[in-house]
């Protein structure tokens, strides 16, 4: 390793001597590892706004279990997955435009994990169920408060999954799940910028023509193509026997489709076959299941506002394209300005109408005086309140007085002096 000593001078005083590593590759590696510790973790925000009744419609599937009369797979009839609400220590799923780790979100698992009654034909035909689970796996061996296990388990690195004491157990037990969302948010970390200034993007699956993922009026639950990510789940119990289901999303090195944005990406399951192979732990071996995890080939995205940086922001502005967000804000500002201007014009018009009415009343009163004498005052004049003096009236009276004085001086100057003829 090559090193060089550099002396720094300030006002002819030696400030210090620092070692500078000349191996630029090692420097870049150290900077990368340092940044990796402080940046937001991969896939740290998701968007899912569907209610349970709509979500199960969006997740209809073809059964992979054999039909009753033959050993062939079931027909093409679409099945609706069962929604199974676990207690989860009192935690419930709430749709949100900004899902964060520790939130409870729906995942798809094999019905065999809950299929105790093997004689039930309905359960035998059912191969998928949806279970709300907490994002951030809690190891089953943890003792005490489930919120204080001290581990970062939002994501599971595929490269170390089989050797991990945390993830290898659930994987070998077949506790594989599919995490559901309309899209996930990611920040661009491939360009140097402050964390608060990094561009946020929403990534989602390609949709049918006319479907805009940020505008729910353009799609129905049956027509939306949800984004599905491979994950692992575990079941933790407290001292009272209450269970908490929790999961972690599997990630690996980014492919070309996403390497411009982030150096890692979630294991996205693009086809129904991939989903079936990943969760069906009785039919598909561990090795075959791992083979289904491959980089996505089709993915769409757009930039969103940094509102998603704050986990408390849950509004629909979180998943809108940044252009629409700016237009919305500007139009909102214009509406406020237009409303203020309109109010000002209305007040001005009302004052002008009042002034006109007062002037009309004055002229009418002068015509109805009759005698034209100052001492004669009619009954109607006495009832009309005196007009409030205004500055413009004062100025007008001054101008009239000035004109009168000028005219009077001119008349006096034009008159010739009279002389007395003594003769």
Secondary structure, DSSP 8 states (H G I E B T S, - for coil): --EEEEEEEETTEEEEEEEEE--HHHHHHHHHHHHHHHS--TT-EEEE---HHHHHHHT-EE--SB-SSSSSB--S-EE--EEE---GGG-----EEEEETTSEEEEEEEGGGT---TT-HHHHH--EEEEEEEES---TT--S-GGG-----SEEEGGGTTT-TTTHHHHHTT-EEEEEESEEEEE--SS---GGGS-EEEEE----TT--TT-GGG--TTT---EEEEEEEEEEE-TT--EEEEEEEEEEE--TTTTTT-SEEE-B--SHHHHHHHH-TTTS-HHHHHHT----S--EEEEE-GGGGSTT--SGGGGSBHHHHHHHHHHHHHHHHHHHHHHHHHHHHHHHHHHHHHHHHHHHHHHTT-S--SS---HHHHHS------HHHHHHHHHHHHHHHHHHHHHHHHS--------
